[in-house]
Amino acid sequence: MQFRGLLRQSLNVTAMLLVLQSCTTSVVVDGTVPTPLVSVIPARMGVYYSDEFRRFKHEEVFRDSGGWRIDLGNQNLRFFQNLTASLFAGVQEVHQPPLTTEEMRNLDGVFIPSIEKYGFLTPSISGLKFYSASIEYRVAMYDKVGTKIGDWNIVGYGKSEGGLFSSDEAINEATALAIRDGGARIAIELIDQPAVQNWLRSKHELIEPSAGPPGAAESIETPETPETREENVGVAPDA
């Protein structure tokens, strides 16, 4: 009898999950892709986007509100392509490192973004009157010979008022804002990281011309520092 009760309970739970999964809300995140206004890091970077980053999807089932399938991939990728093009002096998309010496010939390093975690809340879950989303990014940088400069976790947040949109539109809006917030934080915080500043100084020293006859060497501009950089991150008109 006890076994039959457990079996019946298990079947009921399975049936409930199947019903919830059949009521899945699908959201393909879209919207405008702004071009961030940032202070340029004076380096030519290879950028690697993994397949997971390019096609990132999140699926979750809630007991009270059914299933959700959220596709961030294309919107997230387009935003980061705009972000990196503005953030570095030069950008080239590359395959998964390590790269050969020849492939790195015109590059100063490699930049690799990834998504560590995505989460969202609806009013029915949080008890609040808005939808919210958060994205935890991890960004890693490597120098010209493949030595890691550093990696950092940065979280972006977004929210959307529940009464202004349908549930799928609200999650779309909150997620798009979280992507933009995460990108803005990366743009603001990356150049101020001590490891990045040390790398820029070492890169400058490596390319400093050797002493020679007066006028023989071309001058090289000193890389920007936190003291001289103007932190004016914003959003330009839509691309």
URLINNOR-V269254 format. One record per backbone hydrogen bond with DSSP energy under -0.5 kcal/mol. CO is the residue of the C=O (numbers start at 0). NH is the residue of the N-H. If there is no record, write none. Layout:
CO,NH
CO,NH
This chain:
0,4
1,5
2,6
3,7
4,8
5,9
6,10
7,11
8,12
9,13
10,14
11,15
12,16
13,17
14,18
15,19
16,20
17,21
18,22
19,22
19,66
20,23
23,25
24,68
26,28
26,70
31,33
32,238
33,35
34,235
35,37
36,233
39,41
40,42
40,88
42,44
42,88
42,89
43,107
43,108
44,91
45,110
46,48
46,93
47,49
47,112
49,53
50,54
52,55
55,71
55,72
57,69
59,67
61,65
65,61
66,24
67,59
68,26
68,70
69,57
69,71
70,28
71,75
72,76
73,77
74,78
75,79
76,80
77,81
78,82
79,83
80,84
81,85
82,85
82,86
83,87
86,40
89,44
91,46
99,103
101,104
103,106
107,143
108,45
109,141
110,47
111,139
113,115
113,137
116,135
118,133
120,131
121,124
121,125
122,126
128,161
130,159
131,120
132,157
133,118
134,136
134,155
135,115
135,116
136,153
137,113
138,151
139,111
140,148
140,149
141,109
142,145
146,142
149,140
151,138
151,153
153,136
155,134
157,132
159,130
160,163
160,164
165,169
166,170
167,171
168,172
169,173
170,174
171,175
172,176
173,177
174,178
175,179
176,180
177,181
178,182
179,183
180,184
181,185
182,186
183,187
184,188
185,189
189,192
192,195
192,196
193,197
194,198
195,199
196,200
197,201
198,202
199,203
200,204
201,205
202,206
203,207
204,207
212,215
224,227
224,228
228,230
229,231
233,36
236,34
